[in-house]
């Protein structure tokens, strides 16, 4: 064939020099077709493989969830076992220290049932201190504004009993405050040491509360209280107080006050320089308390251990809440205690 018979593509009326030819188009699209054939989801059976992966992933997630739940349950079980174990060993442990030392039992904060300064905790610590052969004396380290006369009376009785049984001296060292029920406890000591600025005294008893009857009348609120017993609503803050009830309550307070006075007189003996105001509920500085015979002399814990007991080694027998018990109180006991306190209407005596 002659070259003259050949047709030049550029002579065609629809010729576009920028448009690729058919061969070029096939060459460009061929790799894309290969890539599409090799892309995920285009292989045979890809649906089944995907479902299997999803199923295995769900099973693994369920296993992890079950393991976590098991771990949490075992952790709570171990936690409660730990609580029970500490509850069974909540008393102050006896150390049986053979070396001579000064035993210390701290009475700090409000004296009340369930508090750190309760008869249960303090008496357990006292027994441990007295029973330790190495303890040359027991020091009551007091910093308390007072509290329950019942708890204080139980401590006082136990100190007197332990002193007679073990023949060991007891000294009270006052920090900031030793008032009311705290002084009730301190009176059992052989000697009381104070700082010149300590607050000492408040030998009295009180019962406080509120009466809302006048306010209720102004607001038009009617109190509907039904009782079986004439005095069952005694000291109800929403009911008026009768003269008979007031006299009865005062007689009860006077009796507890007299018990307090007797304990102080028995404990201090001839050292007491009684005045008309001594048992009126007033309180004094440490220096004034020494002048009145309510305390013996100035002195700190270190001074008593070094100069009085003659044993500078100090061992603390104070029974305190452990970590488990504090957690237990936060989780439940504190809530229950708050609810009970809210529901109480009879004022506390202190």
Buried (B, 14 or more C-beta within 10 A) or exposed (E): EEEEEEEEEEEEEEEEEEEEEEEEEEEEEEEEEEEEEEEEEEEEEEEEEEEEEEEEEEEEEEEEEEEEEEEEEEEEEEBEEBBEEBEEEBBBEEBEBEEBBBBBBBBBBBBBEEBBBBBBBBBBBBBBBBBBEBBBBBBBBBBBBBBBBBBBBBBBBBBBBBBEEBEBBBBBBBBBBBBBBBBBBBBBBBBBBBBEEBBBBBBBBBBEEEBBBEEBEEEEEEBEEEEEEEEEBBBBBBBEBEEEBEEEBEEEBEEBBEBBBEBBBEBBEEBBEEEEEBBEBEBBBBBBBBEBBBBBEBBBBEEBBBEBBEBEEBBBBBBEBBEBBEBBBEEEBEEEEEEEEEEEEEBEBB
